[in-house]
Amino acid sequence: MVSYFNEDIKFDFKEKRLTNRWLKLVAESEIRRLGDISIIFCSDNYILDVNMKYLQHDYFTDIITFDYCEGDTVSGDLFISIDSVRENAAFYGTEFKDELNRVIVHGVLHLIGYDDHSEEDIKEMRAKENYYLSLRELV
């Protein structure tokens, strides 16, 4: 089950049902089961506090993923900075909605086990993101 929350920001996410079906498809396509995922939409300042408190990183980011997976069940918390997503959408010349969906699936792919530390990992992660983004409107 996917749950949605706001912290330190007002944000009305209107595509919960579609996103729930989509993330279930992503998990099943990766031979996983969708467990409990919390998506927490927040401000830059809130995610910076989380980053410093739990990861000892003193910088802004668009997403922080906390992995609670067990076996083949995908579970975790996705903290997503709406401020950073807006900035990234403008920087990359894409729609906010598209950038937000990319960040959401990016977090779920981390929970599944994909990483983005090396150039090869980044290429694989981007390919997976693009593939699953292309399936979003089909669910």
HUTA-V674404 format. One record per residue. RES is the residue in one small letter. NEAR is the number of other ideal C-beta (glycine too) atoms within 10 Angstrom. D_LAST is the distance of its C-alpha to the last C-alpha in Angstrom with 2 decimals. Layout:
BEGIN
res->RES near->NEAR d_last->D_LAST
res->RES near->NEAR d_last->D_LAST
END
This chain:
BEGIN
res->m near->10 d_last->16.42
res->v near->20 d_last->15.80
res->s near->12 d_last->18.57
res->y near->16 d_last->19.33
res->f near->13 d_last->22.90
res->n near->16 d_last->25.13
res->e near->14 d_last->28.40
res->d near->16 d_last->31.01
res->i near->17 d_last->28.71
res->k near->8 d_last->27.31
res->f near->15 d_last->23.65
res->d near->7 d_last->21.22
res->f near->15 d_last->17.62
res->k near->8 d_last->15.70
res->e near->12 d_last->12.03
res->k near->12 d_last->12.44
res->r near->10 d_last->10.00
res->l near->13 d_last->6.97
res->t near->20 d_last->8.86
res->n near->17 d_last->9.64
res->r near->14 d_last->6.38
res->w near->23 d_last->6.04
res->l near->23 d_last->9.72
res->k near->17 d_last->9.76
res->l near->16 d_last->7.97
res->v near->24 d_last->10.57
res->a near->20 d_last->13.27
res->e near->12 d_last->12.85
res->s near->13 d_last->12.82
res->e near->17 d_last->16.03
res->i near->8 d_last->17.46
res->r near->19 d_last->17.43
res->r near->13 d_last->16.70
res->l near->19 d_last->15.39
res->g near->18 d_last->18.57
res->d near->13 d_last->19.72
res->i near->23 d_last->18.70
res->s near->16 d_last->20.43
res->i near->23 d_last->19.50
res->i near->21 d_last->22.75
res->f near->23 d_last->22.91
res->c near->23 d_last->26.54
res->s near->18 d_last->29.23
res->d near->18 d_last->30.86
res->n near->13 d_last->33.88
res->y near->19 d_last->32.02
res->i near->27 d_last->30.21
res->l near->19 d_last->33.59
res->d near->15 d_last->35.18
res->v near->20 d_last->32.63
res->n near->18 d_last->33.13
res->m near->12 d_last->36.90
res->k near->9 d_last->37.14
res->y near->11 d_last->34.97
res->l near->12 d_last->34.92
res->q near->7 d_last->38.19
res->h near->13 d_last->36.61
res->d near->8 d_last->38.11
res->y near->9 d_last->35.54
res->f near->14 d_last->32.48
res->t near->16 d_last->29.02
res->d near->22 d_last->25.48
res->i near->18 d_last->24.20
res->i near->21 d_last->25.95
res->t near->16 d_last->24.30
res->f near->17 d_last->26.08
res->d near->14 d_last->25.22
res->y near->14 d_last->25.69
res->c near->16 d_last->24.03
res->e near->9 d_last->25.83
res->g near->8 d_last->25.55
res->d near->12 d_last->22.01
res->t near->14 d_last->20.66
res->v near->26 d_last->19.17
res->s near->17 d_last->20.81
res->g near->19 d_last->22.32
res->d near->19 d_last->22.94
res->l near->22 d_last->21.59
res->f near->24 d_last->24.10
res->i near->25 d_last->22.86
res->s near->28 d_last->25.50
res->i near->23 d_last->24.27
res->d near->18 d_last->27.59
res->s near->21 d_last->26.99
res->v near->22 d_last->23.45
res->r near->15 d_last->25.03
res->e near->15 d_last->27.87
res->n near->17 d_last->25.77
res->a near->18 d_last->23.67
res->a near->11 d_last->27.05
res->f near->10 d_last->28.56
res->y near->11 d_last->25.88
res->g near->6 d_last->25.52
res->t near->13 d_last->21.83
res->e near->10 d_last->20.07
res->f near->13 d_last->20.16
res->k near->12 d_last->16.46
res->d near->13 d_last->15.73
res->e near->20 d_last->18.46
res->l near->23 d_last->17.33
res->n near->20 d_last->13.87
res->r near->22 d_last->15.97
res->v near->21 d_last->18.32
res->i near->26 d_last->15.87
res->v near->23 d_last->14.43
res->h near->21 d_last->18.08
res->g near->24 d_last->19.20
res->v near->26 d_last->16.84
res->l near->21 d_last->17.98
res->h near->20 d_last->21.49
res->l near->26 d_last->20.97
res->i near->19 d_last->19.89
res->g near->11 d_last->23.11
res->y near->17 d_last->22.72
res->d near->12 d_last->25.51
res->d near->16 d_last->26.65
res->h near->8 d_last->30.42
res->s near->9 d_last->31.50
res->e near->8 d_last->30.78
res->e near->10 d_last->29.27
res->d near->12 d_last->27.00
res->i near->13 d_last->25.92
res->k near->11 d_last->25.11
res->e near->15 d_last->22.99
res->m near->18 d_last->21.18
res->r near->13 d_last->20.54
res->a near->11 d_last->19.28
res->k near->19 d_last->16.77
res->e near->20 d_last->15.73
res->n near->11 d_last->15.39
res->y near->12 d_last->13.45
res->y near->22 d_last->10.77
res->l near->15 d_last->10.90
res->s near->9 d_last->10.36
res->l near->13 d_last->7.02
res->r near->19 d_last->5.90
res->e near->8 d_last->5.62
res->l near->8 d_last->3.82
res->v near->14 d_last->0.00
END
